Amino acid sequence: MNITKASRITGLTKRQLRFYEDEGLINPEKNKNNGQRIYEDKDLKIAKLIDGLSILGFSIKIIKELIGNGIRLIEAIKERLSSLNISAEDSKIINNIISDIEDVWNKDKEIVIEYVMKIVDIIEKKKEEMDEEYINYKLIRFFPGNYGKLVIFQLGHFLNIKLDSENKKEAFKKVVRYLDTLSNYKIPKDMDNLLDTLDKDILLELKKEKRNTILSVINNDSIEIERIKAGILEFLNNVSSDKKYRAMYLKSKKRNKTLEDMLKENGTYEEFKESFRVLSKEYVAYLSSVENIERSLNMSYDKEGVPYIIG
């Protein structure tokens, strides 16, 4: 099967599957005629196991050591579970599953993967219900490397939420699917270099800072609103009175496209936005606040997408 079908069956993103291949964790065959990957069931099962182990908090480096080493895999899972906050009921279920893994390891390794995934499902369900930051970690997992960091950098401040309803879970799947369609998006060099310097903790700290600004706008904080208006007016003055400034802005705008810009180009932005609205009420409120600011300044946009004041 091709990567699109493999992604649909596993629930993993295309970026994940490519990343696992680049890391040497899976090795799908290539079609000799067109060079496309051909994923077999064994590739999908290993990919799901890799994703499951990452949910349990193992790094790719450690996962490489665990794959194929049954005894070490079981020991590592036991060690990791002992550090997680698990209810007595879930702990009993998980210990029974581990006993089953030990019983069948030398008989059927494919069943072992299924047992590990049962443990992962229990852990992930609890994380989704309890941890409002988990959705951000999930996005980083779905989009390995700097692309995942970029998603958090540009959108994470709206996602202090829990996936506590079927509507939200379905909307999240759609958001991930739309973001995964941007396979040709190349992160601008300056942004790529910046993201290289950010680990998950720093990234989430930056997200919190940006979130505070977002909340100030939503809550109509007069000081923050006036600061934003002053910045917009200064920009509008520069872009309208200085041709070089305008040219530089357009060049930068073309080079440093946001994820939303790319979604608009491939025609999926409106669908993405509707799904994102289901996830985040703050996203809806922020868009409304920005529209109110632009309306108060009597702003519009020309055919090149450059803002100006009407009249």
C-alpha positions in Angstrom: 0.0 0.0 0.0 1.1 3.6 -0.5 1.9 6.1 2.2 -1.6 7.7 2.0 -3.3 4.4 2.8 -0.7 3.5 5.4 -1.3 6.9 7.1 -5.1 6.3 7.1 -4.8 2.8 8.5 -2.4 3.5 11.3 -3.6 7.0 12.2 0.0 8.2 11.9 0.9 11.2 9.7 2.9 10.9 6.5 5.6 13.0 8.2 5.8 10.4 11.0 6.2 7.5 8.5 8.8 9.3 6.5 10.7 10.3 9.7 10.7 6.7 11.0 12.1 5.6 7.6 14.8 8.3 7.7 15.8 7.1 11.2 16.1 3.6 9.9 13.3 2.3 12.1 11.2 1.0 9.2 12.3 0.1 5.7 9.4 -0.1 3.2 10.1 -1.4 -0.2 10.2 1.0 -3.2 8.2 0.6 -6.3 10.8 0.2 -9.1 8.6 2.0 -11.6 7.8 5.2 -9.7 10.0 5.1 -6.6 7.0 5.3 -4.2 7.2 3.5 -0.9 5.2 0.2 -0.6 4.2 -0.3 3.0 3.5 -3.8 4.2 1.6 -4.9 7.4 4.9 -5.5 9.2 6.0 -1.9 8.5 2.7 -0.5 9.9 2.9 -2.6 13.1 6.4 -1.5 13.8 5.4 2.1 13.1 2.5 1.9 15.5 4.9 0.4 18.1 7.3 3.2 17.7 4.5 5.8 18.1 3.3 3.9 21.2 6.7 3.9 22.8 7.0 7.7 22.1 3.7 8.2 23.9 5.3 6.4 26.9 8.0 9.0 26.7 10.9 7.1 25.0 13.2 9.1 22.7 13.9 7.9 19.2 17.4 6.9 20.3 16.1 4.7 23.1 13.4 3.2 20.8 16.0 2.1 18.3 17.7 0.2 21.2 14.4 -1.4 22.3 13.0 -2.5 18.9 13.8 -6.2 18.5 15.0 -6.6 22.1 12.0 -8.2 23.8 13.5 -8.5 27.3 14.8 -5.0 27.4 11.6 -3.7 25.9 9.5 -5.2 28.7 12.0 -4.0 31.4 11.9 -0.5 29.9 8.1 -0.4 29.8 8.0 -1.5 33.5 10.5 1.2 34.5 8.6 3.9 32.6 5.2 2.9 34.0 6.5 3.0 37.6 7.2 6.8 37.1 3.7 7.6 35.7 0.7 8.6 37.8 -1.6 5.6 37.1 -4.7 4.6 39.1 -4.6 1.3 41.0 -7.3 -0.1 38.6 -5.3 0.8 35.5 -2.1 -0.4 37.1 -3.7 -3.9 37.7 -4.8 -4.1 34.1 -1.4 -3.0 32.8 0.4 -5.5 35.0 -1.8 -8.3 33.7 -1.0 -7.2 30.1 2.8 -7.2 30.9 2.4 -10.8 32.2 0.8 -11.7 28.9 3.6 -10.1 27.0 6.2 -12.2 28.9 4.2 -15.3 28.3 4.0 -14.9 24.5 7.2 -13.1 23.6 9.0 -16.1 22.2 5.9 -17.4 20.5 4.4 -14.5 18.6 6.1 -11.1 18.5 3.2 -9.6 16.5 0.9 -10.2 19.4 3.4 -8.6 21.7 3.0 -5.4 19.7 -0.8 -5.6 20.1 -0.3 -6.0 23.9 2.0 -3.0 24.1 -0.5 -0.9 22.2 -3.2 -1.9 24.8 -1.0 -0.4 27.5 -0.4 2.7 25.3 -4.1 3.2 24.8 -4.7 3.2 28.5 -2.0 5.8 29.1 -2.9 8.0 26.2 -6.6 8.1 27.2 -5.6 9.3 30.7 -3.3 11.9 29.3 -5.9 13.3 26.9 -8.4 13.6 29.7 -6.1 15.1 32.3 -3.3 17.1 30.7 -4.2 20.3 28.8 -0.6 20.4 27.4 -0.9 16.9 26.0 -2.3 18.1 22.7 0.8 20.1 22.1 3.1 17.1 22.8 0.8 15.1 20.5 1.4 17.5 17.7 5.1 17.4 18.2 4.9 13.6 18.0 2.7 13.6 14.9 5.1 16.1 13.2 8.7 15.1 14.1 11.5 17.6 13.8 11.2 21.3 13.2 7.8 21.2 11.5 6.2 20.1 14.7 7.9 22.9 16.6 6.6 25.3 14.0 3.1 24.1 14.4 3.3 24.7 18.2 5.1 28.1 17.6 2.3 29.3 15.3 -0.8 27.6 16.7 0.0 26.1 20.1 -1.0 29.2 22.1 -4.7 28.4 21.2 -4.5 24.8 22.3 -4.6 24.8 26.1 -7.4 22.3 25.9 -8.3 18.7 26.6 -9.6 16.3 24.0 -12.6 15.5 26.3 -15.3 15.1 23.7 -15.8 13.1 20.5 -16.3 16.4 18.6 -13.0 17.7 19.7 -11.2 14.4 18.9 -12.7 14.4 15.4 -11.8 18.0 14.9 -8.2 17.4 16.0 -7.9 14.5 13.6 -9.0 16.8 10.8 -6.6 19.6 11.9 -3.7 17.1 11.8 -4.8 15.8 8.4 -4.8 19.3 6.9 -1.4 20.2 8.4 -0.1 16.9 7.0 -1.1 17.9 3.5 1.6 20.6 3.5 4.3 18.1 2.5 6.0 20.6 0.2 6.2 23.3 2.8 9.8 24.2 3.4 10.5 26.1 6.6 12.3 29.4 5.9 16.0 29.2 6.7 15.9 31.8 9.5 12.9 30.2 11.2 14.5 26.7 10.7 17.7 27.9 12.5 15.6 29.4 15.3 13.6 26.2 15.8 16.8 24.2 15.9 17.6 26.0 19.2 14.3 25.3 20.8 13.7 22.2 22.9 10.1 21.2 23.9 10.3 23.0 27.3 11.5 26.3 25.8 8.9 26.0 23.0 6.1 25.5 25.5 7.4 28.5 27.6 7.3 30.7 24.5 3.8 29.4 23.8 2.7 30.5 27.3 4.1 34.0 26.7 2.3 34.4 23.4 -0.8 33.0 24.9 -0.8 35.8 27.6 -0.8 38.3 24.7 -3.6 36.5 23.0 -5.7 36.5 26.2 -5.1 40.2 26.7 -6.5 40.9 23.2 -9.5 38.6 23.8 -10.2 40.2 27.1 -10.0 43.7 25.5 -7.1 44.9 27.6 -7.0 48.6 26.7 -3.3 48.9 27.2 -2.5 45.9 25.0 -5.1 46.9 22.4 -3.6 50.4 22.1 -0.1 49.0 21.9 -1.2 46.8 19.0 -3.0 49.7 17.2 0.1 51.9 17.5 2.2 49.1 16.0 -0.2 48.6 13.1 -0.4 52.4 12.4 3.4 52.7 12.3 3.5 49.7 9.9 0.8 51.1 7.7 2.5 54.5 7.5 5.8 52.8 6.5 4.3 50.5 3.9 2.3 53.3 2.3 5.0 56.0 2.2 8.1 54.0 1.5 8.3 51.9 -1.7 11.4 50.1 -0.5 9.8 49.2 2.8 6.7 47.9 0.8 8.9 45.9 -1.5 10.8 44.4 1.5 7.6 43.5 3.2 6.2 41.7 0.1 9.5 39.8 -0.3 9.4 38.8 3.3 5.8 37.9 3.1 6.4 35.6 0.2 9.5 34.0 1.7 8.2 33.6 5.3 4.8 32.1 4.7 2.8 30.9 7.7 1.0 27.6 7.9 -2.2 29.5 7.4 -0.8 31.1 4.2 0.1 27.6 2.9 -3.4 26.2 3.8 -4.9 29.1 1.9 -2.8 28.4 -1.1 -3.9 24.7 -1.3 -7.5 25.6 -0.7 -8.0 24.0 2.7 -7.8 27.0 5.0 -11.6 27.4 5.5 -12.1 23.7 6.3 -9.0 23.9 8.7 -10.4 27.0 10.4 -13.8 25.4 11.0 -12.1 22.3 12.6 -9.8 24.6 14.6 -12.8 26.6 15.9 -14.3 23.4 17.4 -11.0 22.8 19.3 -10.5 26.3 20.6 -13.1 28.9 21.6 -10.1 31.3 22.2 -9.2 31.0 18.5 -12.7 32.2 17.6 -12.6 35.0 20.1 -9.1 36.1 19.0 -10.1 36.3 15.3 -13.1 38.4 16.3 -10.9 40.7 18.4 -8.5 41.2 15.5 -11.3 41.9 13.1 -12.6 44.5 15.6 -9.2 46.2 15.8 -8.9 46.3 12.0 -12.4 47.7 11.7 -11.7 50.4 14.3 -8.7 51.5 12.2 -10.8 51.3 9.0 -8.4 48.8 7.4 -8.6 46.9 4.2 -6.2 45.0 2.0 -5.1 45.6 -1.6 -4.7 42.9 -4.3 -1.2 42.0 -3.1 -2.4 41.5 0.4 -0.9 44.7 1.8 -3.1 46.4 4.4 -4.0 50.1 4.1 -6.5 52.6 5.7 -9.6 53.4 3.7 -10.1 57.0 3.0 
